[in-house]
């Protein structure tokens, strides 16, 4: 299967999870669902799907989908310029999510993607089921992992320059976020430009 085909399969599974969750998503929003693999080429191990359901000049609300056992790689949102960094609150809508943050290992059975132990140093586990939520302050290393049935989560976050995010795996290209302007038009999506070539 081609890389494009693999991402399409991940997208299809993410759409199914959103529909199972019962969270209301318009067809237009569903058409904007993006699958991200951080340039690592292992989307079912390290990746996620998302829809930005709100973007304002100060706030971003995202529907974040993790497939079963899928990991959103360890990263942090640093301070830069006059910005103190991104604070994000995750609330689980469907399934279960494990959030890993800095601190003492709380689960010795933590499942780290194969060959990636050096890039997943945050080991304090916070398990979230539907209705559970957790806030990650700016500058704290963290990563997420979908439960056995995957998860659908809503993320509330202040809007920042996402290119400032620091991913621990040096092979990661990060996550390209396309922001809409005040009129709702979106900027150029570098991933779509690559696919068009």
C-alpha positions as CSV (number, residue, x, y, z in Angstrom):
1,X,0.0,0.0,0.0
2,X,1.3,3.5,-0.8
3,X,1.9,6.1,1.8
4,X,-1.2,8.0,0.6
5,X,-3.2,4.8,0.8
6,X,-2.1,4.2,4.4
7,X,-3.0,7.7,5.4
8,X,-6.4,7.3,3.7
9,X,-7.0,4.1,5.7
10,X,-6.1,6.0,8.9
11,X,-8.5,8.8,7.9
12,X,-11.3,6.3,7.3
13,X,-10.8,4.8,10.7
14,X,-10.7,8.3,12.4
15,X,-14.0,9.2,10.7
16,X,-15.6,6.0,12.0
17,X,-14.4,6.8,15.6
18,X,-15.8,10.4,15.3
19,X,-19.2,9.0,14.2
20,X,-19.2,6.4,17.0
21,X,-18.5,9.2,19.5
22,X,-21.7,11.0,18.6
23,X,-19.9,14.3,18.7
24,X,-21.7,16.6,16.1
25,X,-19.4,17.3,13.2
26,X,-20.6,18.9,9.9
27,X,-19.8,17.4,6.6
28,X,-17.7,20.5,5.8
29,X,-15.7,20.0,9.1
30,X,-15.3,16.3,8.3
31,X,-13.9,17.1,4.9
32,X,-11.2,19.1,6.7
33,X,-10.1,16.2,8.8
34,X,-6.3,15.8,8.5
35,X,-4.1,12.8,9.3
36,X,-0.6,13.6,10.5
37,X,2.4,11.3,10.8
38,X,5.0,14.0,11.8
39,X,7.1,12.9,8.8
40,X,7.9,9.6,10.5
41,X,6.0,7.4,8.1
42,X,4.4,5.2,10.8
43,X,1.0,6.8,11.1
44,X,-0.6,3.8,12.9
45,X,2.1,3.9,15.5
46,X,3.0,7.6,15.6
47,X,0.4,10.0,14.3
48,X,-3.1,11.3,14.9
49,X,-6.1,12.8,13.0
50,X,-7.6,16.2,13.8
51,X,-10.2,18.8,12.8
52,X,-9.9,22.4,14.0
53,X,-13.5,23.2,14.9
54,X,-12.7,26.7,16.0
55,X,-9.8,29.1,15.3
56,X,-9.9,32.7,16.5
57,X,-7.0,35.1,16.9
58,X,-6.5,33.9,20.5
59,X,-8.2,30.4,20.8
60,X,-8.0,27.1,19.0
61,X,-10.4,24.2,19.7
62,X,-9.5,20.9,18.1
63,X,-11.1,17.5,17.7
64,X,-8.2,15.1,18.1
65,X,-8.5,11.4,17.2
66,X,-6.1,8.7,18.3
67,X,-6.5,5.2,16.8
68,X,-6.1,2.2,19.0
69,X,-2.6,2.3,20.6
70,X,-1.6,5.2,18.3
71,X,0.8,7.7,19.9
72,X,1.1,11.4,19.3
73,X,4.9,11.8,19.8
74,X,6.5,13.5,22.8
75,X,6.9,17.3,22.3
76,X,6.6,20.5,24.2
77,X,5.2,24.0,23.6
78,X,8.0,26.5,24.6
79,X,7.9,30.1,25.4
80,X,9.2,32.4,22.6
81,X,9.2,36.1,22.1
82,X,6.4,37.6,24.2
83,X,4.5,34.3,24.2
84,X,4.6,32.1,27.3
85,X,3.8,29.0,25.3
86,X,0.7,26.9,24.7
87,X,-1.5,25.7,27.5
88,X,-3.8,22.9,26.3
89,X,-6.6,21.1,28.0
90,X,-7.7,17.7,26.7
91,X,-11.1,16.2,27.4
92,X,-12.0,12.7,26.3
93,X,-15.3,12.4,24.5
94,X,-15.1,8.7,23.5
95,X,-12.8,5.8,24.2
96,X,-9.8,6.4,26.4
97,X,-6.5,8.3,26.2
98,X,-3.3,8.1,28.2
99,X,-1.5,11.4,28.7
100,X,2.2,11.1,29.7
101,X,3.9,14.1,31.4
102,X,7.2,14.7,33.1
103,X,7.5,13.0,36.5
104,X,8.1,9.7,38.2
105,X,7.1,6.6,36.1
106,X,3.6,5.6,37.3
107,X,3.2,2.6,35.0
108,X,6.2,0.4,34.3
109,X,4.2,-1.3,31.5
110,X,4.1,2.0,29.4
111,X,3.9,1.1,25.7
112,X,6.6,3.2,23.8
113,X,6.8,2.8,20.0
114,X,9.4,0.4,19.0
115,X,13.0,1.8,18.9
116,X,11.9,5.1,20.3
117,X,12.6,4.9,24.0
118,X,15.1,7.8,23.9
119,X,12.4,10.1,22.5
120,X,9.7,9.3,25.1
121,X,11.1,10.4,28.4
122,X,7.8,11.7,30.0
123,X,6.6,8.7,32.0
124,X,4.0,9.9,34.5
125,X,0.8,8.4,33.2
126,X,-2.6,10.1,33.5
127,X,-5.5,7.8,32.2
128,X,-8.6,9.6,30.9
129,X,-12.0,8.1,30.1
130,X,-15.0,9.9,28.7
131,X,-15.5,13.1,30.7
132,X,-12.0,13.1,32.1
133,X,-9.8,16.0,31.3
134,X,-6.3,17.2,32.0
135,X,-4.4,20.5,31.4
136,X,-0.8,20.6,30.2
137,X,1.0,23.8,31.0
138,X,3.4,25.5,28.6
139,X,6.9,24.1,28.5
140,X,6.0,20.6,29.8
141,X,7.1,17.6,27.7
142,X,4.1,15.4,27.0
143,X,2.7,12.8,24.7
144,X,-0.6,11.0,24.1
145,X,-1.7,7.5,23.4
146,X,-5.0,6.1,22.3
147,X,-6.6,3.3,24.4
148,X,-7.5,-0.2,23.1
149,X,-10.5,1.2,21.2
150,X,-8.9,4.5,20.3
151,X,-10.3,7.9,21.4
152,X,-11.9,11.1,20.3
153,X,-10.9,14.1,22.4
154,X,-11.5,17.8,22.4
155,X,-8.6,20.1,22.9
156,X,-8.9,23.7,24.2
157,X,-5.7,25.7,23.6
158,X,-4.4,29.2,23.2
159,X,-3.3,29.9,19.7
160,X,0.4,30.0,19.2
161,X,3.0,29.7,16.4
162,X,2.9,25.9,16.1
163,X,6.3,25.9,14.3
164,X,7.9,26.7,17.7
165,X,6.9,23.2,19.1
166,X,9.8,21.0,20.0
167,X,9.5,17.3,19.1
168,X,12.0,15.0,20.8
169,X,12.5,12.7,17.9
170,X,15.0,14.5,15.6
171,X,13.5,12.8,12.5
172,X,10.1,14.4,13.2
173,X,9.1,17.2,10.9
174,X,6.6,18.4,13.5
175,X,2.9,19.0,12.7
176,X,2.0,21.5,10.0
177,X,-1.0,23.5,11.2
178,X,-2.9,25.6,8.7
179,X,-4.7,28.6,10.3
180,X,-7.7,30.3,8.8
181,X,-7.7,34.1,8.6
182,X,-10.4,36.2,10.2
183,X,-12.7,35.6,7.1
184,X,-12.4,31.8,7.4
185,X,-10.0,31.3,4.5
186,X,-7.2,29.0,5.1
187,X,-3.5,29.5,4.2
188,X,-1.5,27.2,2.0
189,X,-1.3,23.7,3.2
190,X,2.3,22.5,2.5
191,X,1.2,18.8,2.6
192,X,-1.5,19.3,-0.1
193,X,1.0,21.2,-2.3
194,X,3.4,18.2,-2.1
195,X,0.6,15.8,-3.0
196,X,-0.3,17.9,-6.1
197,X,3.2,17.7,-7.5
